[in-house]
Amino acid sequence: MLTYSSFKLVCLLCCQLPPTDLEVKPKSLPQATRRRLPPANSQIPEQGAVKKRVAPPKLGPFPGRAGLGRAFPSPPPCGSSRRGAPSPPAAMDYPEAAGWAAEHVRSYRKDPSGWRSCKRTNEISISWRPSTEFHGNLYKAEGIMPAKPADVFKCIKPETGGLREKWDPNVKEVTVVDTINENVVIVRTTTPSAFMKVISPREFLDVVLTKEDEDGTICSTATNVEHPLCQPQPNYMRGLNYPCGCFCIPAPGDPCKTQLLSFFQTDLCGNLPQTVVESFIPSSISGFYSNLTKAVVKLVA
């Protein structure tokens, strides 16, 4: 008669029953033999087969600003646009961008609502209202210049090595980067540090449109753009001019004088406190008119 131990041994050898007490636990194996078994439904590669390395997915070029074809995303704009504000055309379509800016500046001239006075002297009056283009202010300045519109425009004309560099202490250099046509140019303007060096040197790149109306008014309008020949320079903070410009209007009853109407809409960028910006810009506009009044007499007349 077989005992229970003998019967269990026979079953183990003949029927291949799964062992229980004879199962070798992994902790009893040498360290080198401990391997994680693959899942039951996985395929075990043949011995000697080379394991293929899966390449990471390729990332396509990020879209840069419109029309520039950059391989990396453009940095975020210094000033965030307000919701609902119209966007300028593609950066490379400079004539259309210039026309877009001119249309906006002319609309500022026609719209008398919302202006608040912030500075007034015998020579100039400055007012402001919230900008619809960025989280800042739009400034309007009016004053009388003792010269004809053509002579006043000579002093503010955007040209390389022009008169602006000679009389305006807030302008370091003006350079025409590209001439699109007889009325449209791309201009880079640099400014020195200001406000007791709280404001570091700035550079601005704008498309400028110059046009003379039938009544003799000379209008120069601009807005910020980008250009492949003028990348941001390391020693300057790139500022942004939103639709801005000047109207040199013949003074009624006196052809030898000019009514200068200007609109300024500048984002200085950087980490400047808003109180500094709101104090500096009106003061800078006042200085612009004062120095221009002297220049039209000294440099042109």
PAVO-716657 format. One record per residue (C-alpha): x, y negated, z; residue in three letters. Coordinates in Angstrom, 2 decimals. Layout:
BEGIN
X / Y / Z / ALA
...
This chain:
BEGIN
0.00 / 0.00 / 0.00 / MET
1.35 / -3.42 / -0.96 / LEU
1.73 / -5.97 / 1.71 / THR
0.63 / -9.57 / 1.18 / TYR
4.23 / -10.73 / 0.68 / SER
4.88 / -8.09 / -1.95 / SER
1.62 / -8.91 / -3.77 / PHE
2.47 / -12.62 / -3.84 / LYS
5.90 / -11.87 / -5.29 / LEU
4.40 / -9.69 / -8.03 / VAL
1.91 / -12.37 / -8.98 / CYS
4.66 / -14.97 / -9.10 / LEU
6.77 / -12.89 / -11.45 / LEU
4.04 / -11.50 / -13.70 / CYS
1.30 / -14.13 / -13.72 / CYS
3.60 / -17.18 / -13.29 / GLN
1.44 / -18.74 / -10.61 / LEU
2.56 / -22.26 / -9.64 / PRO
4.89 / -22.11 / -6.68 / PRO
3.95 / -23.85 / -3.46 / THR
6.39 / -23.10 / -0.72 / ASP
9.20 / -22.53 / -3.26 / LEU
8.75 / -25.99 / -4.91 / GLU
11.95 / -27.98 / -4.79 / VAL
11.33 / -31.56 / -3.66 / LYS
13.16 / -34.38 / -5.44 / PRO
14.86 / -35.55 / -2.26 / LYS
16.74 / -32.29 / -2.04 / SER
18.26 / -32.78 / -5.50 / LEU
21.60 / -34.52 / -6.01 / PRO
21.37 / -38.21 / -6.78 / GLN
22.52 / -37.71 / -10.37 / ALA
19.65 / -35.32 / -11.12 / THR
16.83 / -37.61 / -9.95 / ARG
15.06 / -38.81 / -13.05 / ARG
11.63 / -40.19 / -13.57 / ARG
9.59 / -37.88 / -15.73 / LEU
7.82 / -39.40 / -18.75 / PRO
4.03 / -39.50 / -18.87 / PRO
2.30 / -36.35 / -20.06 / ALA
1.11 / -37.92 / -23.31 / ASN
4.41 / -39.55 / -24.24 / SER
6.78 / -38.24 / -26.90 / GLN
10.22 / -37.26 / -25.76 / ILE
12.85 / -38.45 / -28.24 / PRO
15.16 / -35.90 / -29.73 / GLU
18.58 / -35.61 / -28.23 / GLN
21.07 / -37.86 / -29.95 / GLY
18.38 / -40.11 / -31.43 / ALA
19.19 / -43.82 / -31.27 / VAL
16.63 / -45.84 / -29.31 / LYS
15.34 / -48.76 / -31.36 / LYS
15.54 / -52.15 / -29.75 / ARG
12.44 / -54.24 / -30.12 / VAL
13.29 / -57.78 / -31.24 / ALA
11.55 / -60.64 / -29.46 / PRO
8.81 / -62.36 / -31.47 / PRO
10.02 / -65.21 / -33.62 / LYS
8.73 / -68.66 / -32.72 / LEU
7.94 / -70.89 / -35.66 / GLY
9.01 / -74.53 / -35.72 / PRO
6.98 / -76.71 / -33.46 / PHE
5.15 / -79.50 / -35.26 / PRO
6.77 / -82.86 / -34.64 / GLY
5.12 / -86.19 / -35.19 / ARG
3.15 / -86.46 / -38.37 / ALA
5.26 / -86.52 / -41.51 / GLY
8.67 / -86.14 / -39.85 / LEU
9.01 / -82.34 / -40.08 / GLY
10.96 / -81.95 / -36.85 / ARG
11.98 / -78.49 / -35.68 / ALA
11.20 / -79.38 / -32.07 / PHE
8.24 / -81.13 / -30.50 / PRO
8.42 / -84.87 / -30.20 / SER
8.79 / -86.29 / -26.70 / PRO
5.55 / -87.47 / -25.15 / PRO
4.69 / -91.07 / -25.96 / PRO
5.72 / -93.64 / -23.41 / CYS
2.26 / -95.11 / -23.18 / GLY
-0.78 / -92.89 / -23.35 / SER
-3.46 / -94.01 / -25.78 / SER
-6.90 / -94.78 / -24.54 / ARG
-9.70 / -92.47 / -25.55 / ARG
-11.62 / -93.61 / -28.56 / GLY
-8.83 / -95.87 / -29.85 / ALA
-8.19 / -95.47 / -33.58 / PRO
-4.95 / -93.75 / -34.51 / SER
-2.42 / -95.16 / -36.96 / PRO
-1.74 / -93.36 / -40.24 / PRO
1.05 / -90.83 / -40.71 / ALA
4.46 / -92.21 / -39.79 / ALA
5.96 / -91.80 / -43.28 / MET
3.14 / -93.70 / -45.01 / ASP
4.59 / -97.08 / -44.13 / TYR
2.43 / -99.34 / -46.37 / PRO
-0.72 / -97.78 / -44.97 / GLU
0.56 / -98.12 / -41.39 / ALA
1.42 / -101.77 / -42.06 / ALA
-2.06 / -102.40 / -43.44 / GLY
-3.60 / -100.66 / -40.44 / TRP
-1.71 / -102.96 / -38.06 / ALA
-2.59 / -106.10 / -40.07 / ALA
-6.27 / -105.20 / -39.97 / GLU
-6.18 / -104.87 / -36.19 / HIS
-4.29 / -108.12 / -35.62 / VAL
-6.72 / -110.03 / -37.83 / ARG
-9.60 / -108.54 / -35.85 / SER
-8.00 / -109.86 / -32.63 / TYR
-8.00 / -113.32 / -34.16 / ARG
-11.71 / -113.15 / -35.00 / LYS
-12.84 / -111.72 / -31.66 / ASP
-13.01 / -114.41 / -28.92 / PRO
-14.50 / -112.18 / -26.24 / SER
-12.78 / -110.87 / -23.12 / GLY
-9.78 / -113.21 / -23.01 / TRP
-8.56 / -114.37 / -19.59 / ARG
-6.15 / -117.24 / -19.16 / SER
-2.90 / -116.43 / -17.39 / CYS
-0.62 / -119.38 / -18.22 / LYS
-1.13 / -122.85 / -19.64 / ARG
1.28 / -125.75 / -20.23 / THR
1.40 / -128.80 / -22.47 / ASN
3.04 / -126.70 / -25.19 / GLU
1.31 / -123.33 / -24.96 / ILE
-1.70 / -121.43 / -23.65 / SER
-1.46 / -117.70 / -22.92 / ILE
-4.37 / -115.36 / -22.30 / SER
-4.80 / -111.61 / -22.06 / TRP
-7.29 / -108.77 / -22.13 / ARG
-6.96 / -104.98 / -21.72 / PRO
-5.48 / -103.24 / -24.74 / SER
-7.49 / -100.63 / -26.62 / THR
-4.27 / -99.00 / -27.91 / GLU
-2.47 / -98.10 / -24.67 / PHE
-2.74 / -98.55 / -20.91 / HIS
-1.46 / -102.11 / -20.90 / GLY
-2.49 / -105.60 / -21.97 / ASN
-2.91 / -107.47 / -25.22 / LEU
-1.62 / -111.07 / -24.99 / TYR
-2.61 / -114.05 / -27.12 / LYS
-0.55 / -117.24 / -27.30 / ALA
-1.30 / -120.55 / -29.04 / GLU
0.89 / -123.61 / -29.52 / GLY
1.82 / -126.41 / -31.93 / ILE
5.22 / -126.36 / -33.65 / MET
6.78 / -129.62 / -34.98 / PRO
7.49 / -128.19 / -38.45 / ALA
5.79 / -126.85 / -41.55 / LYS
4.58 / -123.21 / -41.58 / PRO
7.34 / -122.20 / -44.01 / ALA
10.02 / -123.67 / -41.74 / ASP
8.56 / -122.03 / -38.64 / VAL
8.47 / -118.68 / -40.41 / PHE
12.14 / -118.99 / -41.37 / LYS
12.99 / -118.90 / -37.66 / CYS
10.96 / -115.77 / -36.92 / ILE
11.36 / -113.92 / -40.21 / LYS
12.43 / -110.29 / -39.63 / PRO
15.72 / -110.05 / -41.52 / GLU
19.23 / -108.82 / -40.89 / THR
21.38 / -111.58 / -39.40 / GLY
18.50 / -114.06 / -39.53 / GLY
17.87 / -117.16 / -37.44 / LEU
16.06 / -115.21 / -34.73 / ARG
19.34 / -113.97 / -33.30 / GLU
20.62 / -117.55 / -32.94 / LYS
17.84 / -119.13 / -30.90 / TRP
16.03 / -116.30 / -29.06 / ASP
17.95 / -115.12 / -25.95 / PRO
15.59 / -112.14 / -25.62 / ASN
16.73 / -110.76 / -28.98 / VAL
20.18 / -109.25 / -29.37 / LYS
20.05 / -107.99 / -32.96 / GLU
17.57 / -107.68 / -35.82 / VAL
18.28 / -105.17 / -38.60 / THR
16.25 / -104.25 / -41.66 / VAL
16.55 / -100.46 / -41.78 / VAL
14.58 / -99.94 / -44.98 / ASP
12.79 / -102.10 / -47.54 / THR
9.58 / -100.40 / -48.64 / ILE
8.41 / -103.13 / -51.04 / ASN
8.54 / -106.90 / -51.31 / GLU
6.12 / -107.31 / -48.40 / ASN
6.84 / -104.30 / -46.16 / VAL
10.09 / -103.57 / -44.29 / VAL
11.22 / -101.33 / -41.45 / ILE
12.93 / -103.40 / -38.76 / VAL
14.96 / -102.41 / -35.69 / ARG
15.15 / -105.00 / -32.93 / THR
17.31 / -104.70 / -29.82 / THR
16.98 / -106.73 / -26.65 / THR
19.39 / -107.26 / -23.77 / PRO
18.67 / -106.44 / -20.15 / SER
16.21 / -108.83 / -18.55 / ALA
14.43 / -109.78 / -15.33 / PHE
17.68 / -109.75 / -13.31 / MET
18.63 / -106.48 / -15.05 / LYS
15.58 / -104.71 / -13.66 / VAL
14.62 / -104.12 / -17.30 / ILE
17.38 / -102.30 / -19.16 / SER
18.19 / -102.96 / -22.85 / PRO
15.39 / -101.99 / -25.22 / ARG
15.10 / -101.17 / -28.91 / GLU
12.01 / -101.36 / -31.07 / PHE
11.41 / -99.87 / -34.52 / LEU
8.51 / -101.40 / -36.43 / ASP
6.98 / -101.59 / -39.86 / VAL
6.41 / -105.26 / -40.69 / VAL
4.01 / -106.69 / -43.25 / LEU
4.37 / -110.33 / -44.37 / THR
1.62 / -112.04 / -46.31 / LYS
0.66 / -115.61 / -47.23 / GLU
-3.04 / -116.47 / -47.34 / ASP
-4.70 / -118.87 / -49.77 / GLU
-4.93 / -121.62 / -47.15 / ASP
-1.14 / -121.62 / -46.66 / GLY
-1.14 / -119.44 / -43.50 / THR
1.85 / -117.13 / -43.28 / ILE
1.05 / -113.93 / -41.40 / CYS
3.57 / -111.39 / -40.14 / SER
2.17 / -108.26 / -38.45 / THR
3.84 / -105.10 / -37.15 / ALA
3.42 / -101.82 / -35.31 / THR
5.76 / -99.08 / -34.10 / ASN
6.88 / -96.28 / -36.43 / VAL
9.65 / -93.71 / -36.71 / GLU
12.25 / -93.51 / -39.46 / HIS
14.81 / -90.78 / -40.22 / PRO
17.59 / -93.37 / -40.64 / LEU
17.03 / -94.86 / -37.19 / CYS
16.96 / -92.36 / -34.36 / GLN
16.77 / -93.55 / -30.72 / PRO
20.15 / -94.70 / -29.45 / GLN
21.51 / -93.43 / -26.10 / PRO
22.24 / -96.89 / -24.68 / ASN
18.72 / -98.19 / -25.24 / TYR
15.24 / -97.35 / -24.06 / MET
12.90 / -97.05 / -27.06 / ARG
9.92 / -99.36 / -26.54 / GLY
6.71 / -99.42 / -28.53 / LEU
5.03 / -102.37 / -30.19 / ASN
1.37 / -101.76 / -30.88 / TYR
-0.41 / -103.94 / -33.48 / PRO
1.06 / -107.41 / -33.00 / CYS
2.02 / -110.43 / -35.06 / GLY
2.11 / -114.17 / -35.69 / CYS
0.01 / -116.56 / -37.76 / PHE
1.75 / -119.72 / -38.94 / CYS
-1.30 / -121.89 / -39.65 / ILE
-1.08 / -125.40 / -41.17 / PRO
-2.18 / -127.84 / -38.47 / ALA
-5.43 / -129.63 / -39.43 / PRO
-4.71 / -133.21 / -40.45 / GLY
-0.92 / -132.90 / -40.14 / ASP
0.90 / -130.87 / -42.83 / PRO
4.21 / -131.33 / -41.00 / CYS
3.04 / -129.30 / -37.99 / LYS
2.09 / -125.67 / -37.49 / THR
-0.41 / -124.00 / -35.24 / GLN
1.35 / -120.81 / -34.15 / LEU
-1.05 / -118.08 / -33.06 / LEU
0.62 / -114.93 / -31.75 / SER
-0.47 / -111.56 / -30.43 / PHE
1.82 / -109.39 / -28.30 / PHE
1.09 / -105.77 / -27.39 / GLN
4.25 / -104.19 / -26.07 / THR
4.85 / -101.03 / -24.08 / ASP
8.30 / -101.41 / -22.51 / LEU
8.27 / -97.73 / -21.48 / CYS
10.48 / -96.41 / -18.72 / GLY
9.51 / -96.33 / -15.06 / ASN
8.84 / -100.03 / -14.64 / LEU
6.29 / -101.10 / -12.02 / PRO
3.21 / -102.64 / -13.60 / GLN
3.73 / -105.82 / -11.56 / THR
7.13 / -106.30 / -13.19 / VAL
5.67 / -105.88 / -16.69 / VAL
2.75 / -108.23 / -16.04 / GLU
5.12 / -110.87 / -14.71 / SER
7.82 / -110.51 / -17.36 / PHE
5.76 / -110.54 / -20.57 / ILE
3.89 / -113.88 / -20.05 / PRO
7.15 / -115.49 / -18.95 / SER
8.90 / -114.08 / -22.02 / SER
6.16 / -115.40 / -24.32 / ILE
6.42 / -118.85 / -22.77 / SER
10.18 / -118.84 / -23.33 / GLY
9.66 / -117.68 / -26.92 / PHE
7.50 / -120.73 / -27.71 / TYR
9.77 / -123.15 / -25.87 / SER
12.93 / -121.94 / -27.62 / ASN
11.21 / -121.78 / -31.02 / LEU
10.05 / -125.38 / -30.67 / THR
13.66 / -126.46 / -30.27 / LYS
14.91 / -124.17 / -33.02 / ALA
12.59 / -125.43 / -35.77 / VAL
13.95 / -128.94 / -35.20 / VAL
17.61 / -128.01 / -34.84 / LYS
18.06 / -125.13 / -37.30 / LEU
15.57 / -125.90 / -40.07 / VAL
14.73 / -129.60 / -40.16 / ALA
